[in-house]
Amino acid sequence: MIRNIVIFILACLCVACAEKPAQVPMNKKPVDHTDANIMEANRGLVEIEDEYIRQYVDSMKLDLDTTNIGIRYKILSSNPSGEKAKRQQGVKITYSLRAFDATEFCSNYTDRTEIVNIGTGDLPRGMDEAVLMLHQGETGEFIIPSYLAYGVVGKGQCIASRTPIYCRITLMVVDIQKNK
């Protein structure tokens, strides 16, 4: 019996010592591919969402232009002589947000009028970019991908995670002070 236990222990030691783990020199850190893997996964999700938006635009036969960052838009009422907003500037806008199936997210996102500072986090990045496309007095329709809208987090109970938004924005007043 003791002989069998000793043979078993020796066999385990031989097997355990047979495979040496790869050693990394002290001055060299192991390669971490986590960031690259996350970037690749996000790239895939963006491509899937872009295809989803493209199919929606095609099915609804919408005539929209697309910016280099992926916002689809159409200026509905043009006022080229109106002043354009600039980053860090206060503007007064009226906007409505909804999902592609035309359901409103929440009643507080329908015909909402706000004074916001562009590029300061008052609005999601995609809405900032949309406002910057407008002249004072213009209205535009925009489809904003989730990564430029409310992203992975969403917006409380109103807007789900990774939801592209359809919005209509009117730039009412440029260069207005926001109450703090």
C-alpha positions, 0 to 999 in steps of 0.5 A: 500500500505504501509502495503504491502511494510512493509510486503515485507521488513520484509519478505526479512529480514527474508529470508536474515537472515535465512541463515548464511554464514559459518564463518572461524576462523580468524587464519584459511585460507579458503582452495584454491583448485585452484592449485590442480584443475590446476594440475589435468587438466594438468595431463589430458592434458599430458595423452591425448597428450601421447596417441596422440603420442603413436597412431602416433608412432604405426601408423608409426610403429616407433621403439622408446625407451621412457625415464622416462620423456616421450621423445621417441627416436632412435639413428640413428648413434652410436658413443659410443666412442664420448664424451658426453655433460654435463649440462652447457657445450657448444655444437654445434648441427645441428637440424631440427624440424617438426610436426608429419605430416612431415611439417616443422614448419618454414624454420629456423628450418630445418638443423639449426646449433647452438652453445648452452649451455645445461641446460641454456634455450638456448633450450627447456628442451626436446631438452636439454635432447635429446642432453644429450643422444647423444655422439659427432658424433651421430644423433638421432630422438626424439619425444618431448612432448609439455610440454618439448618443447614449451609448452602452449606458442608455438614459435611465428608463427612457432610452435603452442601452445601444439604441440609435436615436432619431431626433428632430432639432431646431436651432432657435437662438445662438449665443445665449447665456445658460443659467447655471 
